[in-house]
């Protein structure tokens, strides 16, 4: 197992930076082990999506990341996030590009060098789904 960590700073795109970590460190598979930080902009796809019908929401406010989970591989990203606002209300969904770091985000990924996460089309869901090699 291999551990990769990075501190993201104000203005960085959370999803793009996590994907860049996978490529920069040549990780065949990666799982989010830990993520803490804050966002000023959240972009998420809500539950129940179909390829031709997706409810994508953009919300600008100050948020704390309370959970970030998922797995990645070269060319494959599946991340879910939950954040809380200043009242403690939580919202979450499928993380999309455009979610912007406020002050910091501390990301830790773990990888098994013998496992490759890729994506293959699934006719049942209409989306690319995890393939483990």
N, CA and C atoms as an extended XYZ file, in Angstrom:
399
Properties=species:S:1:pos:R:3:atomname:S:1:resname:S:1:resid:I:1 pbc="F F F"
N         0.846       -1.177        0.000 N   UNK     1
C         0.000        0.000        0.000 CA  UNK     1
C         0.893        1.243        0.000 C   UNK     1
N         0.376        2.257       -0.653 N   UNK     2
C         1.105        3.516       -0.771 CA  UNK     2
C         0.193        4.658       -0.325 C   UNK     2
N         0.757        5.622        0.379 N   UNK     3
C         0.023        6.763        0.867 CA  UNK     3
C         0.517        8.023        0.159 C   UNK     3
N        -0.416        8.857       -0.318 N   UNK     4
C        -0.078       10.119       -0.973 CA  UNK     4
C        -0.913       11.207       -0.307 C   UNK     4
N        -0.272       12.315        0.071 N   UNK     5
C        -0.983       13.398        0.744 CA  UNK     5
C        -0.634       14.729        0.096 C   UNK     5
N        -1.614       15.644        0.134 N   UNK     6
C        -1.388       16.976       -0.417 CA  UNK     6
C        -2.307       17.970        0.277 C   UNK     6
N        -1.776       19.159        0.498 N   UNK     7
C        -2.596       20.253        1.028 CA  UNK     7
C        -2.963       21.164       -0.132 C   UNK     7
N        -4.263       21.320       -0.336 N   UNK     8
C        -4.767       22.227       -1.361 CA  UNK     8
C        -4.995       23.589       -0.718 C   UNK     8
N        -4.905       24.638       -1.530 N   UNK     9
C        -5.051       25.991       -1.001 CA  UNK     9
C        -6.174       26.740       -1.706 C   UNK     9
N        -6.453       27.912       -1.191 N   UNK    10
C        -7.556       28.770       -1.641 CA  UNK    10
C        -7.604       28.883       -3.165 C   UNK    10
N        -8.809       28.666       -3.707 N   UNK    11
C        -9.040       28.837       -5.131 CA  UNK    11
C        -8.851       27.592       -5.981 C   UNK    11
N        -8.302       26.524       -5.404 N   UNK    12
C        -8.087       25.289       -6.164 CA  UNK    12
C        -9.403       24.537       -6.353 C   UNK    12
N        -9.510       23.837       -7.472 N   UNK    13
C       -10.669       22.996       -7.768 CA  UNK    13
C       -10.439       21.635       -7.112 C   UNK    13
N       -11.261       21.292       -6.147 N   UNK    14
C       -11.075       20.075       -5.351 CA  UNK    14
C       -10.991       18.815       -6.208 C   UNK    14
N       -11.939       18.620       -7.100 N   UNK    15
C       -11.950       17.403       -7.904 CA  UNK    15
C       -10.753       17.338       -8.848 C   UNK    15
N       -10.473       18.432       -9.535 N   UNK    16
C        -9.343       18.452      -10.469 CA  UNK    16
C        -8.027       18.167       -9.761 C   UNK    16
N        -7.858       18.716       -8.570 N   UNK    17
C        -6.605       18.523       -7.831 CA  UNK    17
C        -6.451       17.077       -7.348 C   UNK    17
N        -7.543       16.456       -6.947 N   UNK    18
C        -7.466       15.049       -6.528 CA  UNK    18
C        -7.124       14.173       -7.735 C   UNK    18
N        -7.748       14.453       -8.870 N   UNK    19
C        -7.421       13.708      -10.096 CA  UNK    19
C        -5.956       13.911      -10.488 C   UNK    19
N        -5.450       15.120      -10.315 N   UNK    20
C        -4.049       15.408      -10.632 CA  UNK    20
C        -3.101       14.629       -9.719 C   UNK    20
N        -3.490       14.432       -8.463 N   UNK    21
C        -2.666       13.642       -7.538 CA  UNK    21
C        -2.492       12.222       -8.056 C   UNK    21
N        -3.574       11.641       -8.585 N   UNK    22
C        -3.525       10.269       -9.110 CA  UNK    22
C        -2.546       10.194      -10.283 C   UNK    22
N        -2.641       11.156      -11.180 N   UNK    23
C        -1.756       11.157      -12.356 CA  UNK    23
C        -0.316       11.483      -11.987 C   UNK    23
N        -0.129       12.493      -11.135 N   UNK    24
C         1.217       12.919      -10.738 CA  UNK    24
C         2.000       11.795      -10.062 C   UNK    24
N         1.314       10.990       -9.277 N   UNK    25
C         1.975        9.910       -8.543 CA  UNK    25
C         1.809        8.556       -9.224 C   UNK    25
N         1.230        8.565      -10.436 N   UNK    26
C         1.079        7.354      -11.245 CA  UNK    26
C         0.405        6.227      -10.453 C   UNK    26
N        -0.734        6.552       -9.847 N   UNK    27
C        -1.452        5.578       -9.029 CA  UNK    27
C        -2.425        4.784       -9.898 C   UNK    27
N        -2.311        3.458       -9.930 N   UNK    28
C        -3.235        2.645      -10.721 CA  UNK    28
C        -4.617        2.565      -10.073 C   UNK    28
N        -4.664        2.788       -8.772 N   UNK    29
C        -5.915        2.835       -8.024 CA  UNK    29
C        -5.693        3.772       -6.848 C   UNK    29
N        -6.757        4.425       -6.416 N   UNK    30
C        -6.654        5.295       -5.241 CA  UNK    30
C        -8.008        5.357       -4.556 C   UNK    30
N        -7.960        5.413       -3.243 N   UNK    31
C        -9.143        5.567       -2.416 CA  UNK    31
C        -8.891        6.724       -1.469 C   UNK    31
N        -9.896        7.556       -1.255 N   UNK    32
C        -9.739        8.676       -0.334 CA  UNK    32
C        -9.718        8.129        1.091 C   UNK    32
N        -8.592        8.333        1.766 N   UNK    33
C        -8.452        7.877        3.148 CA  UNK    33
C        -8.889        8.955        4.126 C   UNK    33
N        -8.640       10.217        3.762 N   UNK    34
C        -8.977       11.325        4.643 CA  UNK    34
C        -9.099       12.601        3.826 C   UNK    34
N       -10.026       13.445        4.228 N   UNK    35
C       -10.192       14.756        3.588 CA  UNK    35
C       -10.833       15.702        4.580 C   UNK    35
N       -10.141       16.776        4.888 N   UNK    36
C       -10.699       17.822        5.740 CA  UNK    36
C       -10.384       19.165        5.109 C   UNK    36
N       -11.273       20.115        5.300 N   UNK    37
C       -11.031       21.431        4.747 CA  UNK    37
C       -12.314       22.193        4.561 C   UNK    37
N       -12.237       23.215        3.702 N   UNK    38
C       -13.387       24.086        3.494 CA  UNK    38
C       -13.520       24.461        2.026 C   UNK    38
N       -14.753       24.799        1.653 N   UNK    39
C       -15.066       25.205        0.279 CA  UNK    39
C       -15.840       26.516        0.306 C   UNK    39
N       -15.737       27.276       -0.793 N   UNK    40
C       -16.586       28.454       -0.979 CA  UNK    40
C       -17.616       28.206       -2.070 C   UNK    40
N       -17.396       27.149       -2.820 N   UNK    41
C       -18.329       26.795       -3.893 CA  UNK    41
C       -18.418       25.281       -3.960 C   UNK    41
N       -19.633       24.775       -4.007 N   UNK    42
C       -19.892       23.343       -4.079 CA  UNK    42
C       -20.670       23.052       -5.353 C   UNK    42
N       -20.183       22.080       -6.124 N   UNK    43
C       -20.901       21.624       -7.314 CA  UNK    43
C       -21.084       20.116       -7.171 C   UNK    43
N       -22.348       19.693       -7.101 N   UNK    44
C       -22.650       18.273       -6.909 CA  UNK    44
C       -23.795       17.835       -7.803 C   UNK    44
N       -23.735       16.554       -8.175 N   UNK    45
C       -24.855       15.918       -8.867 CA  UNK    45
C       -25.664       15.205       -7.800 C   UNK    45
N       -26.963       15.434       -7.816 N   UNK    46
C       -27.825       14.862       -6.799 CA  UNK    46
C       -28.181       13.410       -7.140 C   UNK    46
N       -28.692       12.706       -6.165 N   UNK    47
C       -29.058       11.298       -6.318 CA  UNK    47
C       -30.132       11.103       -7.383 C   UNK    47
N       -30.163        9.908       -7.951 N   UNK    48
C       -31.188        9.544       -8.923 CA  UNK    48
C       -30.864        9.909      -10.350 C   UNK    48
N       -29.615       10.236      -10.610 N   UNK    49
C       -29.222       10.690      -11.952 CA  UNK    49
C       -29.272        9.573      -12.983 C   UNK    49
N       -29.586        9.984      -14.185 N   UNK    50
C       -29.492        9.135      -15.375 CA  UNK    50
C       -28.621        9.911      -16.356 C   UNK    50
N       -27.954        9.241      -17.294 N   UNK    51
C       -27.058        9.973      -18.197 CA  UNK    51
C       -27.702       11.177      -18.887 C   UNK    51
N       -28.981       11.087      -19.208 N   UNK    52
C       -29.653       12.176      -19.914 CA  UNK    52
C       -30.496       13.062      -18.996 C   UNK    52
N       -30.444       12.799      -17.691 N   UNK    53
C       -31.237       13.567      -16.732 CA  UNK    53
C       -30.453       13.681      -15.421 C   UNK    53
N       -29.688       14.777      -15.291 N   UNK    54
C       -28.856       14.962      -14.123 CA  UNK    54
C       -29.184       16.285      -13.448 C   UNK    54
N       -29.411       16.213      -12.150 N   UNK    55
C       -29.684       17.395      -11.340 CA  UNK    55
C       -28.357       17.837      -10.734 C   UNK    55
N       -27.702       18.794      -11.392 N   UNK    56
C       -26.413       19.307      -10.911 CA  UNK    56
C       -26.657       20.666      -10.278 C   UNK    56
N       -26.202       20.794       -9.025 N   UNK    57
C       -26.431       22.025       -8.278 CA  UNK    57
C       -25.107       22.704       -7.931 C   UNK    57
N       -25.105       24.017       -8.037 N   UNK    58
C       -23.964       24.833       -7.639 CA  UNK    58
C       -24.425       25.746       -6.514 C   UNK    58
N       -23.712       25.679       -5.391 N   UNK    59
C       -24.079       26.473       -4.223 CA  UNK    59
C       -22.825       27.202       -3.740 C   UNK    59
N       -22.952       28.511       -3.578 N   UNK    60
C       -21.824       29.296       -3.074 CA  UNK    60
C       -22.130       29.750       -1.659 C   UNK    60
N       -21.226       29.407       -0.736 N   UNK    61
C       -21.339       29.731        0.680 CA  UNK    61
C       -20.035       29.268        1.317 C   UNK    61
N       -19.934       29.372        2.624 N   UNK    62
C       -18.774       28.817        3.324 CA  UNK    62
C       -19.176       27.451        3.859 C   UNK    62
N       -18.433       26.421        3.452 N   UNK    63
C       -18.732       25.045        3.833 CA  UNK    63
C       -17.512       24.381        4.467 C   UNK    63
N       -17.772       23.476        5.391 N   UNK    64
C       -16.746       22.580        5.926 CA  UNK    64
C       -16.964       21.214        5.304 C   UNK    64
N       -15.895       20.591        4.854 N   UNK    65
C       -15.983       19.221        4.340 CA  UNK    65
C       -16.130       18.299        5.542 C   UNK    65
N       -17.233       17.564        5.606 N   UNK    66
C       -17.431       16.626        6.710 CA  UNK    66
C       -17.223       15.178        6.266 C   UNK    66
N       -17.236       14.960        4.949 N   UNK    67
C       -16.958       13.629        4.421 CA  UNK    67
C       -16.605       13.741        2.944 C   UNK    67
N       -15.622       12.983        2.527 N   UNK    68
C       -15.287       12.848        1.111 CA  UNK    68
C       -14.815       11.417        0.932 C   UNK    68
N       -15.545       10.661        0.131 N   UNK    69
C       -15.199        9.263       -0.084 CA  UNK    69
C       -15.214        8.971       -1.580 C   UNK    69
N       -14.539        7.903       -1.950 N   UNK    70
C       -14.593        7.481       -3.336 CA  UNK    70
C       -13.314        6.806       -3.775 C   UNK    70
N       -13.304        6.464       -5.060 N   UNK    71
C       -12.135        5.805       -5.622 CA  UNK    71
C       -11.833        6.389       -6.985 C   UNK    71
N       -10.564        6.280       -7.345 N   UNK    72
C       -10.071        6.864       -8.587 CA  UNK    72
C        -9.053        5.940       -9.218 C   UNK    72
N        -8.887        6.132      -10.495 N   UNK    73
C        -7.822        5.485      -11.256 CA  UNK    73
C        -7.522        6.398      -12.426 C   UNK    73
N        -6.534        6.063      -13.214 N   UNK    74
C        -6.266        6.898      -14.383 CA  UNK    74
C        -7.510        6.939      -15.281 C   UNK    74
N        -8.071        8.119      -15.483 N   UNK    75
C        -9.259        8.241      -16.326 CA  UNK    75
C       -10.556        7.808      -15.669 C   UNK    75
N       -10.561        7.626      -14.356 N   UNK    76
C       -11.768        7.178      -13.660 CA  UNK    76
C       -11.871        7.870      -12.307 C   UNK    76
N       -12.967        8.584      -12.083 N   UNK    77
C       -13.176        9.278      -10.812 CA  UNK    77
C       -14.601        9.055      -10.343 C   UNK    77
N       -14.739        8.636       -9.097 N   UNK    78
C       -16.071        8.513       -8.488 CA  UNK    78
C       -15.950        8.963       -7.037 C   UNK    78
N       -16.374       10.203       -6.792 N   UNK    79
C       -16.244       10.805       -5.470 CA  UNK    79
C       -17.589       11.334       -4.990 C   UNK    79
N       -17.887       11.087       -3.717 N   UNK    80
C       -19.075       11.645       -3.077 CA  UNK    80
C       -18.618       12.523       -1.923 C   UNK    80
N       -19.282       13.667       -1.775 N   UNK    81
C       -18.905       14.626       -0.746 CA  UNK    81
C       -20.115       15.023        0.080 C   UNK    81
N       -19.860       15.316        1.354 N   UNK    82
C       -20.857       15.934        2.221 CA  UNK    82
C       -20.186       17.130        2.879 C   UNK    82
N       -20.901       18.245        2.904 N   UNK    83
C       -20.385       19.462        3.532 CA  UNK    83
C       -21.451       20.023        4.462 C   UNK    83
N       -20.984       20.806        5.442 N   UNK    84
C       -21.925       21.479        6.334 CA  UNK    84
C       -21.777       22.988        6.174 C   UNK    84
N       -22.900       23.688        6.336 N   UNK    85
C       -22.851       25.151        6.255 CA  UNK    85
C       -22.691       25.721        7.669 C   UNK    85
N       -22.762       27.047        7.790 N   UNK    86
C       -22.528       27.695        9.087 CA  UNK    86
C       -23.607       27.378       10.118 C   UNK    86
N       -24.735       26.848        9.675 N   UNK    87
C       -25.799       26.430       10.588 CA  UNK    87
C       -25.678       24.941       10.941 C   UNK    87
N       -24.729       24.255       10.329 N   UNK    88
C       -24.556       22.827       10.571 CA  UNK    88
C       -25.393       21.948        9.670 C   UNK    88
N       -26.106       22.550        8.738 N   UNK    89
C       -26.901       21.766        7.791 CA  UNK    89
C       -25.969       21.097        6.794 C   UNK    89
N       -26.271       19.855        6.479 N   UNK    90
C       -25.405       19.054        5.613 CA  UNK    90
C       -26.076       18.824        4.265 C   UNK    90
N       -25.287       18.939        3.211 N   UNK    91
C       -25.732       18.610        1.860 CA  UNK    91
C       -24.604       17.816        1.217 C   UNK    91
N       -24.984       16.924        0.339 N   UNK    92
C       -23.955       16.129       -0.311 CA  UNK    92
C       -24.427       15.583       -1.631 C   UNK    92
N       -23.500       14.960       -2.329 N   UNK    93
C       -23.798       14.351       -3.607 CA  UNK    93
C       -22.522       13.931       -4.301 C   UNK    93
N       -22.640       13.690       -5.582 N   UNK    94
C       -21.526       13.266       -6.432 CA  UNK    94
C       -20.698       14.514       -6.772 C   UNK    94
N       -19.432       14.546       -6.349 N   UNK    95
C       -18.576       15.712       -6.539 CA  UNK    95
C       -18.313       15.978       -8.014 C   UNK    95
N       -18.525       17.239       -8.411 N   UNK    96
C       -18.272       17.671       -9.781 CA  UNK    96
C       -17.172       18.734       -9.790 C   UNK    96
N       -16.609       18.953      -10.986 N   UNK    97
C       -15.628       20.023      -11.132 CA  UNK    97
C       -16.278       21.357      -10.804 C   UNK    97
N       -15.473       22.270      -10.292 N   UNK    98
C       -15.969       23.591       -9.949 CA  UNK    98
C       -16.163       23.793       -8.461 C   UNK    98
N       -15.935       22.749       -7.658 N   UNK    99
C       -15.995       22.878       -6.201 CA  UNK    99
C       -14.671       23.493       -5.748 C   UNK    99
N       -14.734       24.697       -5.186 N   UNK   100
C       -13.540       25.503       -4.952 CA  UNK   100
C       -13.161       25.558       -3.471 C   UNK   100
N       -11.875       25.308       -3.202 N   UNK   101
C       -11.326       25.335       -1.845 CA  UNK   101
C       -11.376       26.763       -1.308 C   UNK   101
N       -11.796       26.884       -0.042 N   UNK   102
C       -11.837       28.196        0.609 CA  UNK   102
C       -10.480       28.521        1.234 C   UNK   102
N       -10.127       27.875        2.320 N   UNK   103
C        -8.853       28.126        2.992 CA  UNK   103
C        -7.863       27.005        2.694 C   UNK   103
N        -8.300       25.787        2.935 N   UNK   104
C        -7.419       24.632        2.760 CA  UNK   104
C        -8.256       23.377        2.564 C   UNK   104
N        -7.648       22.366        1.997 N   UNK   105
C        -8.215       21.019        1.968 CA  UNK   105
C        -7.028       20.070        2.055 C   UNK   105
N        -7.054       19.224        3.047 N   UNK   106
C        -5.977       18.259        3.271 CA  UNK   106
C        -6.459       16.905        2.791 C   UNK   106
N        -5.839       16.402        1.733 N   UNK   107
C        -6.290       15.181        1.077 CA  UNK   107
C        -5.255       14.082        1.261 C   UNK   107
N        -5.713       12.910        1.683 N   UNK   108
C        -4.841       11.734        1.801 CA  UNK   108
C        -5.465       10.605        0.986 C   UNK   108
N        -4.687       10.072        0.057 N   UNK   109
C        -5.112        8.938       -0.763 CA  UNK   109
C        -4.283        7.724       -0.411 C   UNK   109
N        -4.889        6.545       -0.495 N   UNK   110
C        -4.140        5.302       -0.383 CA  UNK   110
C        -4.291        4.547       -1.696 C   UNK   110
N        -3.262        3.780       -2.024 N   UNK   111
C        -3.271        3.048       -3.284 CA  UNK   111
C        -2.664        1.671       -3.095 C   UNK   111
N        -3.264        0.707       -3.761 N   UNK   112
C        -2.705       -0.641       -3.842 CA  UNK   112
C        -2.116       -0.749       -5.244 C   UNK   112
N        -0.818       -0.811       -5.325 N   UNK   113
C        -0.115       -0.802       -6.613 CA  UNK   113
C        -0.464       -2.010       -7.491 C   UNK   113
N        -1.042       -3.069       -6.897 N   UNK   114
C        -1.363       -4.287       -7.654 CA  UNK   114
C        -2.788       -4.266       -8.201 C   UNK   114
N        -3.546       -3.240       -7.843 N   UNK   115
C        -4.935       -3.143       -8.267 CA  UNK   115
C        -5.100       -1.950       -9.196 C   UNK   115
N        -5.856       -2.147      -10.278 N   UNK   116
C        -6.117       -1.060      -11.226 CA  UNK   116
C        -7.615       -0.789      -11.242 C   UNK   116
N        -7.976        0.475      -10.989 N   UNK   117
C        -9.370        0.906      -11.114 CA  UNK   117
C        -9.538        1.538      -12.491 C   UNK   117
N       -10.461        0.993      -13.264 N   UNK   118
C       -10.799        1.588      -14.550 CA  UNK   118
C       -12.320        1.665      -14.634 C   UNK   118
N       -12.801        2.032      -15.804 N   UNK   119
C       -14.233        2.223      -15.960 CA  UNK   119
C       -14.706        1.555      -17.240 C   UNK   119
N       -15.831        0.863      -17.123 N   UNK   120
C       -16.441        0.228      -18.290 CA  UNK   120
C       -17.917        0.605      -18.342 C   UNK   120
N       -18.452        0.756      -19.555 N   UNK   121
C       -19.879        1.088      -19.675 CA  UNK   121
C       -20.753       -0.003      -19.062 C   UNK   121
N       -21.797        0.427      -18.377 N   UNK   122
C       -22.762       -0.493      -17.790 CA  UNK   122
C       -24.113       -0.214      -18.435 C   UNK   122
N       -24.645       -1.185      -19.158 N   UNK   123
C       -25.914       -0.981      -19.872 CA  UNK   123
C       -27.092       -0.816      -18.913 C   UNK   123
N       -26.974       -1.309      -17.701 N   UNK   124
C       -28.061       -1.177      -16.720 CA  UNK   124
C       -28.177        0.248      -16.190 C   UNK   124
N       -27.039        0.914      -15.960 N   UNK   125
C       -27.076        2.259      -15.386 CA  UNK   125
C       -26.931        3.346      -16.443 C   UNK   125
N       -26.300        3.022      -17.555 N   UNK   126
C       -26.033        4.014      -18.584 CA  UNK   126
C       -24.766        4.819      -18.309 C   UNK   126
N       -24.123        4.571      -17.189 N   UNK   127
C       -22.895        5.266      -16.825 CA  UNK   127
C       -21.710        4.309      -16.949 C   UNK   127
N       -20.527        4.880      -16.976 N   UNK   128
C       -19.318        4.075      -16.821 CA  UNK   128
C       -19.230        3.662      -15.361 C   UNK   128
N       -18.992        2.400      -15.102 N   UNK   129
C       -18.925        1.894      -13.729 CA  UNK   129
C       -17.577        1.250      -13.472 C   UNK   129
N       -17.258        1.082      -12.200 N   UNK   130
C       -15.966        0.575      -11.753 CA  UNK   130
C       -15.668       -0.810      -12.325 C   UNK   130
N       -14.461       -0.937      -12.820 N   UNK   131
C       -13.908       -2.230      -13.231 CA  UNK   131
C       -12.599       -2.392      -12.474 C   UNK   131
N       -12.423       -3.522      -11.812 N   UNK   132
C       -11.235       -3.767      -10.992 CA  UNK   132
C       -10.391       -4.821      -11.668 C   UNK   132
N        -9.179       -4.448      -11.996 N   UNK   133
C        -8.246       -5.376      -12.651 CA  UNK   133
C        -7.090       -5.685      -11.732 C   UNK   133
